Amino acid sequence: MKIASSSPLIAVVSSSGSSDPKTSGSLGSRILPAAHRSSPSDKLLRCRTMFSSHLRHIESMSIRPSGAGKISQINAVVLGESLASEENDLIFPSKDFSSQALVSSPQQYMEMHKRSMDDPAGFWSDIASEFYWKQKWGDQVFSDNFDVRKGPIHIEWFKGGITNICYNCLDKNVEAGLGDKTAIYWEGNERGVDASLTYSELLQQVCQLANYLKDIGVKKEDAVVVYLPMLMELPIAMLACARIGAVHSVVFAGFSADALAQRIIDCKPKAVLTCNAVKRGPKTINLKAIVDAALDQSSKDGVSVGVCLTYDNSSATTREETKWQNGRDVWWQDVIPKYPTSCEVEWVDAEDPLFLLYTSGSTGKPKGVLHTTGGYMIYTATTFKYAFDYKSTDVYWCTADCGWITGHSYVTYGPMLNGATVVVFEGAPNYPDSGRCWEIVDKYKVSIFYTAPTLVRSLMRDDDKYVTSHSRKSLRVLGSVGEPINPSAWRWFFNLVGDSKCPISDTWWQTETGGFMITPLPGAWPQKPGSATFPFFGVQPVIVDEKGNEIEGECSGYLCVKGSWPGAFRTLYGDHERYETTYFKPFAGYYFSGDGCSRDKDGYFWLTGRVDDVINVSGHRIGTAEVESALASHPQCAEAAVVGVEHEVKGQGIYAFVTLVEGVPYSEELRKSLVLMVRNQIGAFASPDKIHWAPGLPKTRSGKIMRRILRKIASRQLEELGDISTLADPSVVDQLISLADV
């Protein structure tokens, strides 16, 4: 990464942009003459001095990454002292927060990032040495080839190093004296139903399951499919597989029988782990029936699974109501407690497989993303530590399900590699009401809260009293994951939930990257609402044009990554050709993320959504996330989802599904007001051609919007809606269809 030169001056400006000393506090507002210009460290100190004097408005920081020019006259808000409200706010961490942060200044970040670029082998070796290795890796820390023109794509980190991620998550922490520390607080779907496990207790239960798996013939590199809801048994299952070198493939317990069968057929597991049922809000979901159908289907395709280990979730249903196949089905509670509470570790090479996680593909066939052990372990642990500014006293809650990569990296592995206390929640975040999240935050004194913009926007729809009636004083850091967060949702999250004092780690990453790639570091850089900010250590993002040429400075284009990082996935299971074609052939020499991105004049990265979510209107490439953000900034819009439709004149038109704030009626006047909001914020070329009123949006139970369904509704291809069984509320589809012409 190129480092921009320091700004030649630092100026203090008033909120009106004037240079009148009377408006700027006792220090006044002045441009320093050349003879008095300070060193970078002096300038940062001067900034801190200004903050302590309650001056909030500065023109520039002294050091910034590639593409950074002078920061224009822009509002700067000090955390805990003022609300984030204006479009161009810069949100600075408070002096107290920064002074205690792991990365406390832009200068420290720049030094660490520069070393990770200049000496990646030394940078990551130093970090890896903090973990347990049965045998250290060889002289070559990593090797890679990202250029299909130079041969097959390959990535290797710490090859020859022998370790085990379960040992580093559990045994290492117990040996360090953390055995009595709470590893998991489990909160059930219903209030008052909860449990917890210390690190010692978690290790014992993991060993019991690991011993059972070995007893039924599961060996190193055998696959095990896990189809469980957010019970403690889900991370237990993942860790047990890792302990014996088996490859776990967690399937989100909301996928249909067909989708589950597809994954079973692909990876041919030795066993399937599930439970009989789960309560999600007021609804009971019979998971065992789904598994039965999937196993029947997979056996017809020649893949038979010998064991279905089933957890008896008595709060959701009874054993008597659970269909059973003798000889294949086994009750978890009947066998696992009988096994020894210690289990020998299977030591594996850093490049041995750890897990398979299937992600959707453009062809419809899911892609089996394969992650290996050593590099993933080091990368998830490090990204968790720095992106959340983790302290040993923190209680951490990520609302994601372990059926997705976020649950792998930032519910299970990343936190536990750091010895963290994790909250695992079985239920729906708005059940029995929209205050449940903050009730849980207060109950467990959660200090780090990591969630999706979809949930934030959903909770925004309801009365603020659901938030303000709970203390939330324990919160220290907030986080966002899954899609770009629009600035208005960012501000609500920051101002109301975080009481204007909690930095937001707005993280960009993917199933394929294994961990955070672009993210704010709390305490270091000032934040811009909606921006993922700057790259993590060891990550070199580039923005390229359609021909694959790198674009410098302020620009928009395709987001790629140059060079490997430890957490990168190694292949698509059984289809390395598809791996190369999908990710490395579009722009030779780079990993292509599939996302659009812009970089502003200050070097901040802004994700604009998937490239296939970019609409080409009369030659204008418009990111759907950008239009959604503009619509959501309307005071009467709770949420919006935008898709492209064919247009005989423009090529593509913009079709917007809009959910209004509760109680607001549909009207032609409001429709025009929403269109005007987009015109004003983006331009006339981005005006939606159609506003489709949406009482709700089709979402999975994890909160992901199913845009595939929205595209079919928008184009009136109603006979091609496909599988809607994974939706939290399938009836939303019928509502949207009935409102198509309103």
ChimeraX attribute file (.defattr): number of C-alpha atoms within 10 A of each C-alpha:
attribute: neighborCount
match mode: 1-to-1
recipient: residues
	/A:1	15
	/A:2	10
	/A:3	13
	/A:4	16
	/A:5	13
	/A:6	16
	/A:7	17
	/A:8	14
	/A:9	18
	/A:10	23
	/A:11	16
	/A:12	26
	/A:13	26
	/A:14	23
	/A:15	17
	/A:16	12
	/A:17	15
	/A:18	13
	/A:19	17
	/A:20	15
	/A:21	15
	/A:22	11
	/A:23	15
	/A:24	22
	/A:25	14
	/A:26	12
	/A:27	13
	/A:28	15
	/A:29	21
	/A:30	14
	/A:31	14
	/A:32	14
	/A:33	10
	/A:34	9
	/A:35	6
	/A:36	9
	/A:37	15
	/A:38	17
	/A:39	12
	/A:40	16
	/A:41	14
	/A:42	12
	/A:43	18
	/A:44	19
	/A:45	13
	/A:46	14
	/A:47	22
	/A:48	16
	/A:49	14
	/A:50	19
	/A:51	21
	/A:52	13
	/A:53	13
	/A:54	15
	/A:55	25
	/A:56	24
	/A:57	26
	/A:58	25
	/A:59	20
	/A:60	23
	/A:61	22
	/A:62	24
	/A:63	21
	/A:64	25
	/A:65	22
	/A:66	21
	/A:67	19
	/A:68	22
	/A:69	20
	/A:70	19
	/A:71	17
	/A:72	14
	/A:73	19
	/A:74	21
	/A:75	23
	/A:76	23
	/A:77	26
	/A:78	24
	/A:79	24
	/A:80	16
	/A:81	14
	/A:82	15
	/A:83	19
	/A:84	25
	/A:85	15
	/A:86	13
	/A:87	14
	/A:88	14
	/A:89	18
	/A:90	21
	/A:91	25
	/A:92	24
	/A:93	26
	/A:94	20
	/A:95	17
	/A:96	10
	/A:97	20
	/A:98	18
	/A:99	14
	/A:100	12
	/A:101	20
	/A:102	21
	/A:103	21
	/A:104	20
	/A:105	20
	/A:106	22
	/A:107	19
	/A:108	13
	/A:109	21
	/A:110	18
	/A:111	10
	/A:112	17
	/A:113	22
	/A:114	19
	/A:115	17
	/A:116	19
	/A:117	16
	/A:118	13
	/A:119	13
	/A:120	21
	/A:121	19
	/A:122	13
	/A:123	18
	/A:124	24
	/A:125	17
	/A:126	11
	/A:127	13
	/A:128	20
	/A:129	11
	/A:130	9
	/A:131	18
	/A:132	16
	/A:133	21
	/A:134	12
	/A:135	13
	/A:136	17
	/A:137	20
	/A:138	11
	/A:139	10
	/A:140	12
	/A:141	17
	/A:142	20
	/A:143	14
	/A:144	14
	/A:145	17
	/A:146	24
	/A:147	20
	/A:148	17
	/A:149	11
	/A:150	10
	/A:151	9
	/A:152	13
	/A:153	20
	/A:154	17
	/A:155	19
	/A:156	22
	/A:157	28
	/A:158	25
	/A:159	20
	/A:160	19
	/A:161	19
	/A:162	21
	/A:163	25
	/A:164	25
	/A:165	29
	/A:166	25
	/A:167	23
	/A:168	21
	/A:169	25
	/A:170	26
	/A:171	18
	/A:172	18
	/A:173	21
	/A:174	20
	/A:175	10
	/A:176	10
	/A:177	11
	/A:178	18
	/A:179	20
	/A:180	12
	/A:181	17
	/A:182	20
	/A:183	26
	/A:184	25
	/A:185	21
	/A:186	20
	/A:187	23
	/A:188	20
	/A:189	23
	/A:190	17
	/A:191	13
	/A:192	8
	/A:193	10
	/A:194	14
	/A:195	12
	/A:196	17
	/A:197	18
	/A:198	18
	/A:199	25
	/A:200	21
	/A:201	19
	/A:202	23
	/A:203	26
	/A:204	20
	/A:205	23
	/A:206	27
	/A:207	27
	/A:208	22
	/A:209	27
	/A:210	31
	/A:211	23
	/A:212	20
	/A:213	23
	/A:214	15
	/A:215	11
	/A:216	12
	/A:217	11
	/A:218	22
	/A:219	17
	/A:220	19
	/A:221	18
	/A:222	19
	/A:223	24
	/A:224	27
	/A:225	26
	/A:226	27
	/A:227	25
	/A:228	30
	/A:229	25
	/A:230	24
	/A:231	20
	/A:232	21
	/A:233	22
	/A:234	22
	/A:235	24
	/A:236	21
	/A:237	25
	/A:238	27
	/A:239	28
	/A:240	27
	/A:241	30
	/A:242	28
	/A:243	28
	/A:244	26
	/A:245	29
	/A:246	28
	/A:247	28
	/A:248	26
	/A:249	27
	/A:250	28
	/A:251	23
	/A:252	23
	/A:253	26
	/A:254	22
	/A:255	21
	/A:256	20
	/A:257	21
	/A:258	17
	/A:259	17
	/A:260	23
	/A:261	23
	/A:262	17
	/A:263	25
	/A:264	27
	/A:265	19
	/A:266	16
	/A:267	20
	/A:268	17
	/A:269	24
	/A:270	21
	/A:271	23
	/A:272	24
	/A:273	23
	/A:274	27
	/A:275	28
	/A:276	27
	/A:277	27
	/A:278	26
	/A:279	20
	/A:280	20
	/A:281	16
	/A:282	12
	/A:283	10
	/A:284	13
	/A:285	17
	/A:286	17
	/A:287	23
	/A:288	24
	/A:289	17
	/A:290	22
	/A:291	24
	/A:292	18
	/A:293	15
	/A:294	22
	/A:295	24
	/A:296	15
	/A:297	20
	/A:298	23
	/A:299	14
	/A:300	10
	/A:301	12
	/A:302	10
	/A:303	18
	/A:304	18
	/A:305	20
	/A:306	15
	/A:307	17
	/A:308	26
	/A:309	22
	/A:310	23
	/A:311	20
	/A:312	21
	/A:313	18
	/A:314	12
	/A:315	14
	/A:316	17
	/A:317	17
	/A:318	12
	/A:319	13
	/A:320	7
	/A:321	9
	/A:322	16
	/A:323	12
	/A:324	18
	/A:325	10
	/A:326	7
	/A:327	9
	/A:328	12
	/A:329	18
	/A:330	18
	/A:331	17
	/A:332	20
	/A:333	13
	/A:334	11
	/A:335	13
	/A:336	20
	/A:337	14
	/A:338	12
	/A:339	17
	/A:340	15
	/A:341	18
	/A:342	14
	/A:343	20
	/A:344	11
	/A:345	19
	/A:346	17
	/A:347	21
	/A:348	26
	/A:349	22
	/A:350	26
	/A:351	21
	/A:352	21
	/A:353	22
	/A:354	27
	/A:355	25
	/A:356	25
	/A:357	24
	/A:358	24
	/A:359	16
	/A:360	10
	/A:361	11
	/A:362	9
	/A:363	7
	/A:364	8
	/A:365	13
	/A:366	17
	/A:367	23
	/A:368	24
	/A:369	23
	/A:370	23
	/A:371	28
	/A:372	25
	/A:373	25
	/A:374	30
	/A:375	24
	/A:376	27
	/A:377	29
	/A:378	24
	/A:379	26
	/A:380	24
	/A:381	24
	/A:382	22
	/A:383	25
	/A:384	21
	/A:385	19
	/A:386	19
	/A:387	24
	/A:388	27
	/A:389	22
	/A:390	22
	/A:391	17
	/A:392	9
	/A:393	9
	/A:394	20
	/A:395	25
	/A:396	28
	/A:397	27
	/A:398	23
	/A:399	25
	/A:400	23
	/A:401	23
	/A:402	27
	/A:403	24
	/A:404	17
	/A:405	22
	/A:406	25
	/A:407	20
	/A:408	24
	/A:409	24
	/A:410	27
	/A:411	26
	/A:412	25
	/A:413	25
	/A:414	26
	/A:415	25
	/A:416	24
	/A:417	24
	/A:418	20
	/A:419	25
	/A:420	27
	/A:421	24
	/A:422	25
	/A:423	25
	/A:424	29
	/A:425	24
	/A:426	22
	/A:427	24
	/A:428	23
	/A:429	23
	/A:430	14
	/A:431	16
	/A:432	14
	/A:433	13
	/A:434	21
	/A:435	21
	/A:436	19
	/A:437	22
	/A:438	21
	/A:439	18
	/A:440	19
	/A:441	23
	/A:442	17
	/A:443	12
	/A:444	17
	/A:445	18
	/A:446	23
	/A:447	22
	/A:448	24
	/A:449	23
	/A:450	23
	/A:451	18
	/A:452	21
	/A:453	23
	/A:454	22
	/A:455	17
	/A:456	18
	/A:457	22
	/A:458	19
	/A:459	23
	/A:460	21
	/A:461	17
	/A:462	16
	/A:463	13
	/A:464	15
	/A:465	10
	/A:466	17
	/A:467	21
	/A:468	14
	/A:469	11
	/A:470	17
	/A:471	14
	/A:472	22
	/A:473	14
	/A:474	17
	/A:475	23
	/A:476	21
	/A:477	24
	/A:478	24
	/A:479	23
	/A:480	26
	/A:481	21
	/A:482	18
	/A:483	20
	/A:484	24
	/A:485	28
	/A:486	22
	/A:487	21
	/A:488	24
	/A:489	25
	/A:490	22
	/A:491	22
	/A:492	21
	/A:493	23
	/A:494	23
	/A:495	19
	/A:496	15
	/A:497	22
	/A:498	24
	/A:499	19
	/A:500	21
	/A:501	25
	/A:502	24
	/A:503	26
	/A:504	31
	/A:505	25
	/A:506	31
	/A:507	28
	/A:508	26
	/A:509	19
	/A:510	17
	/A:511	19
	/A:512	21
	/A:513	23
	/A:514	28
	/A:515	30
	/A:516	27
	/A:517	23
	/A:518	26
	/A:519	25
	/A:520	28
	/A:521	31
	/A:522	29
	/A:523	26
	/A:524	22
	/A:525	23
	/A:526	23
	/A:527	26
	/A:528	24
	/A:529	26
	/A:530	22
	/A:531	27
	/A:532	25
	/A:533	26
	/A:534	27
	/A:535	21
	/A:536	25
	/A:537	25
	/A:538	25
	/A:539	22
	/A:540	21
	/A:541	22
	/A:542	22
	/A:543	23
	/A:544	23
	/A:545	14
	/A:546	10
	/A:547	8
	/A:548	16
	/A:549	13
	/A:550	14
	/A:551	16
	/A:552	16
	/A:553	19
	/A:554	17
	/A:555	17
	/A:556	21
	/A:557	22
	/A:558	25
	/A:559	25
	/A:560	25
	/A:561	19
	/A:562	16
	/A:563	19
	/A:564	24
	/A:565	26
	/A:566	26
	/A:567	25
	/A:568	23
	/A:569	23
	/A:570	20
	/A:571	22
	/A:572	22
	/A:573	18
	/A:574	14
	/A:575	12
	/A:576	15
	/A:577	12
	/A:578	15
	/A:579	20
	/A:580	21
	/A:581	11
	/A:582	17
	/A:583	19
	/A:584	20
	/A:585	18
	/A:586	16
	/A:587	20
	/A:588	16
	/A:589	20
	/A:590	24
	/A:591	25
	/A:592	22
	/A:593	20
	/A:594	17
	/A:595	18
	/A:596	23
	/A:597	23
	/A:598	20
	/A:599	25
	/A:600	17
	/A:601	17
	/A:602	20
	/A:603	23
	/A:604	24
	/A:605	27
	/A:606	24
	/A:607	25
	/A:608	25
	/A:609	19
	/A:610	18
	/A:611	19
	/A:612	14
	/A:613	19
	/A:614	21
	/A:615	23
	/A:616	18
	/A:617	21
	/A:618	13
	/A:619	11
	/A:620	13
	/A:621	15
	/A:622	22
	/A:623	24
	/A:624	25
	/A:625	23
	/A:626	23
	/A:627	27
	/A:628	21
	/A:629	23
	/A:630	23
	/A:631	31
	/A:632	26
	/A:633	20
	/A:634	19
	/A:635	11
	/A:636	20
	/A:637	20
	/A:638	21
	/A:639	27
	/A:640	26
	/A:641	23
	/A:642	29
	/A:643	27
	/A:644	25
	/A:645	20
	/A:646	15
	/A:647	13
	/A:648	8
	/A:649	9
	/A:650	14
	/A:651	14
	/A:652	19
	/A:653	23
	/A:654	25
	/A:655	23
	/A:656	26
	/A:657	25
	/A:658	25
	/A:659	24
	/A:660	23
	/A:661	18
	/A:662	13
	/A:663	7
	/A:664	11
	/A:665	9
	/A:666	13
	/A:667	11
	/A:668	10
	/A:669	8
	/A:670	16
	/A:671	16
	/A:672	11
	/A:673	15
	/A:674	24
	/A:675	22
	/A:676	19
	/A:677	19
	/A:678	24
	/A:679	17
	/A:680	13
	/A:681	16
	/A:682	15
	/A:683	11
	/A:684	13
	/A:685	17
	/A:686	24
	/A:687	22
	/A:688	24
	/A:689	15
	/A:690	18
	/A:691	21
	/A:692	23
	/A:693	22
	/A:694	23
	/A:695	16
	/A:696	19
	/A:697	28
	/A:698	24
	/A:699	20
	/A:700	18
	/A:701	19
	/A:702	22
	/A:703	20
	/A:704	18
	/A:705	16
	/A:706	16
	/A:707	16
	/A:708	13
	/A:709	20
	/A:710	24
	/A:711	18
	/A:712	17
	/A:713	19
	/A:714	23
	/A:715	13
	/A:716	13
	/A:717	11
	/A:718	14
	/A:719	8
	/A:720	11
	/A:721	15
	/A:722	10
	/A:723	13
	/A:724	18
	/A:725	13
	/A:726	19
	/A:727	23
	/A:728	20
	/A:729	15
	/A:730	16
	/A:731	12
	/A:732	17
	/A:733	20
	/A:734	10
	/A:735	15
	/A:736	21
	/A:737	16
	/A:738	10
	/A:739	12
	/A:740	16
	/A:741	10
	/A:742	10
